[in-house]
Amino acid sequence: MTKRLVITGYKPFELGIFSEDHEGIPIIKRAIRDRLIEKIDEGLEWVIVSGQLGVEAWACDVVRELQETYPSLHYAVLLPFRGQEERWNEANQMKFEEMVALADYSVFISDKPYEAPWQFQAADDFMLRNSDGMLIVYDEENEGSPKFRKRKAERYAANHPYEVELITAHDLQWIAEELQMEKWEDVPFDSFDEPPST
């Protein structure tokens, strides 16, 4: 049973997303939401992220929406080191601060500013040891930063009871089509013009 689930995936720029009103974000959020509801029904209690923008921040948005219906669901932000957002632009810093401020739990794995890659590795190890599975928005055809965490999780899963699941480009395409169909279902039939008479 997955009680504590790490969610990770691409950063926004890896997906060509540079604005919060990008049409791809609701598709990714819906994919995460659908998987989380399945997991909640199986006993999920905590979602864990490392404070990255993109998939992780959107997952936190989804958790906050779901908490209205599922108050036993929580999310934790386990930050690798202090000040990871300092070089980000103001809008990204605000998104980061919101994610951390609204978290049910947050902590710095290393209480120092960035020193070396070991801080990311230590944070990843800590997340693996303190979770039951990982959900990654990742497609093998479009390599990016999530591939390192995916490999590490798969190595960990080889020796521990640990689930590694993906949301792939195929999954997102299917959801995009589903959302498009739902949009058409909301259009009243009488709003269409009469077909031309022959």
N, C-alpha and C positions, 0 to 999 in steps of 0.2 A: 504493500500500500504506500502510495506517495503522499506523505503528510507535508513534506517540505520540498518545494520544487524551485530549482534555479531556472530563470528565464533569461535568455540572452539572444544575441543575433547581431544583425548589421547596424552600423552607425548610419545616420541619415545620408551623409554624402556618398556612402558606398552604394546606396540605392538611387542616387540622383535626386534626393529629396532635400530641398533647401528652404522649405516653408511649411509651417504647421497646417496649412490648408491644402496640402498636396492630396490629390485624389487617391493615392495609394495607401495613405495612413488608415482610413476607415477599413480598408480590406485587411490590412495586417492586424488591426485591433480586433476585427471580427473573428479572424482565425485564432488569435490568442484567447478571446472570450469563449469561443466554442470549446476549445481544449480545456480551459479552466473549469467550465461548468461540468464537463465529464469528470474531471479530477475531483471537484468538490463533492460530487455524488459518490466518489470512491473514498472520501475522507481527507482531501487536501485542506490544510490549515494555513500554510505559509507559502508565499511567493518570495523568492530571494533574488535580488539584482545587485550589480556592482556599481551602479550609479552612472552608467554610460547613457548618453542620449541615443535616440533612435528606438530600436525594439524594446530596450529595457525601460525607458521612460514611458513608452506607449503601453507597456504591460502594467506599469504602476497606475496609469490612467484607467485601464480596464479594471484593475482590482478595486480602485476607489468606486467605480460605478457598480461593480458587483457587490460591494459591501452593503449597499442599500437593501439587497435581497438576501445576501449571505453574510450576516454580521460576524460570523466566526472566521471569515477569511481575513488574513492580515498580509502585509508585505514588509520586508526588511531590506534595507540598503546597507550592504557590507562594502565599505569604501576601502580601496587598496592603500591609500595614503592621503594625507591632508593636502588640500589645494589643487585637486585634479582639474577643477573647473577654472582656475585662475587665468588661463590664456584663452578661454572661450569668449565669444562676443557677448554682449549684454543680454540679448534675448536667450541665448543658450544658458548663461549663468542663472537667469531667472527660472528657466525650466528645471535646471538642476536643483536650485534651492527649493522650489516647490516640491519636487520629488522627495527630497530628504526631509523637509519640514513636515510633510503630511504622512510620512512613513510611520508604521506602528513601532518600528525599531530601526535604529541606525547606529553604526559603529565604524571607527577607523581600524582596519586590521593592522596597519602600521601607523603609529601616532606621529609620524614624521612627514615632512614634505617629500616629494619624489627624490629618490637617491639612485635607484637602479632597477632593472627588470625583475629582480628577485621579489620586489613588493607585489607586482602583479601575480607572480607565481605563488607567493604565499597566500594571497587573497583567493586565488583559484583553488588551492589545496584546502583552505579553510571552508570554502563554499561546498566543495565536494564532500568533505567529512561531515558537514552539518546539513546535508540534504539527502533526499531519497531518489532524486532524479533530476534530469535537465531537459528543458524544452528549448530548442534552438531554431530560430528562423534562419534557415540556411539552405542554399541550393548548391549542389556539387558543381554545377555549370558556371557558377558565379562566385569564385573563391573570394574571400575577404577575411577580415579580422576574426570572425567566429570560428574559422577552421582550427585555430590553435586550441581554443577551449573545447571544441568538439573532440579533437584527437585525445586531449587529456582526459575528458569524461569517458571516452570509449576505452582507454587504457585502464581507468579506474574501475569501469563496469566489468572488465574481464576478470577481476578478482574480488568484486564486492556485489551485493544485491543492489544494483543501481540501474535505473531506466534512462536511456538516452533516446529522445524522440525529436524528429525534425518537423518543421512546417516548411514545405518546399515551394518552389515557384509553381508547381502543378497544383498544390493545395490552394495557393493564393489565386490562381487563375479560376479555379472552380468556385471559390467564394466570390470573386468579382462577378462571375456569371450569375451566381445565385442572387447577389445584391441587385444586379441589373433586372433580373426577373421580378424581384420583390418591388422594385420601383414601378415596373409596368403594371403589376397587380394593383397598385394603389391608384392608377389612373382610371377614373370612371368611364365606363364604356360609352356613355352619351357625349363624352367630350371629343370624340372623333367625328370628323366630317363624314357626311354621307358619301358613299362611293359615287363616282360619276355615273350617270345613266348611260346605257349604251343604245 
